[in-house]
Amino acid sequence: MKVLVDTSVWSLALRKTPRAEKDIDVVSRLTDVIKDSRVAIIGAIRQELLSGISSSEKFEQLKDRMRSFEDLPLNTEIYELAAEFSKTCRINGIQGSHTDFLICAVSAHYNIPFFTLDKDFESYRQHIELKLY
């Protein structure tokens, strides 16, 4: 089964040295997903990840490496589901970004778990369909 990998996980894995035991576990889990060819990504996550790189050389290196992972196709139904998720959470007092709800919609549409370190997704999950990895 594919796993949609969030920017927070990629960023942690790309640091020079993991900071804590928990970080080492996250990197190990990501490594397993990569080795098993189960990585799923969308353009918005790719953009967030690349936008965090200031060095032109490192940007090009990461861009080339990330091209190994094909973006999941997005369609109108996914964008509509993202808007519905946003509305549902907002009605319940939970705010989130458009990108976060797009990620939730992709995960639900493709029925794949989402691998993230961002605690906001725990809040969303109380009101919308979201499988966390």
Residue pairs with C-beta under 8 A, 6 or more apart in sequence:
1 38
1 112
1 113
2 38
2 39
2 40
2 110
2 112
3 33
3 38
3 39
3 40
3 112
3 113
3 114
3 115
3 133
4 40
4 41
4 42
4 45
4 72
4 103
4 106
4 107
4 110
4 112
4 113
4 114
4 115
4 133
5 30
5 33
5 39
5 40
5 41
5 45
5 115
6 45
6 103
6 114
6 115
6 116
6 117
6 118
7 45
7 48
7 49
7 52
8 116
8 117
8 118
9 26
9 30
9 115
9 116
9 117
10 30
10 45
10 49
11 49
11 52
12 18
12 23
12 26
12 27
12 117
13 26
13 27
13 30
13 31
14 62
15 23
18 24
18 26
18 27
26 117
29 115
29 133
30 115
33 39
33 115
39 69
40 69
40 72
40 110
40 112
41 66
41 69
41 70
41 71
41 72
42 71
42 72
42 74
42 102
42 103
42 106
43 71
43 74
44 99
44 102
44 103
45 103
46 66
46 71
48 99
49 62
49 66
50 59
50 62
50 63
50 66
53 59
53 62
72 106
72 110
74 102
74 106
77 109
78 102
78 105
78 106
78 109
79 102
79 105
81 105
81 108
81 109
82 98
82 101
82 102
82 104
82 105
83 101
85 101
85 104
85 105
85 108
85 124
85 128
86 96
86 98
86 101
88 127
88 128
89 95
89 96
89 101
89 123
89 124
89 127
89 128
92 126
92 127
94 123
94 124
94 126
94 127
96 120
96 123
96 124
100 118
100 120
100 121
100 124
101 124
103 114
104 114
104 121
104 124
104 128
104 129
104 130
106 112
107 113
107 114
107 130
107 131
108 128
108 129
108 130
111 131
112 131
113 131
113 132
113 133
114 121
114 130
114 131
114 132
114 133
115 132
115 133
116 132
116 133
121 130
121 132
122 132
124 130
125 132
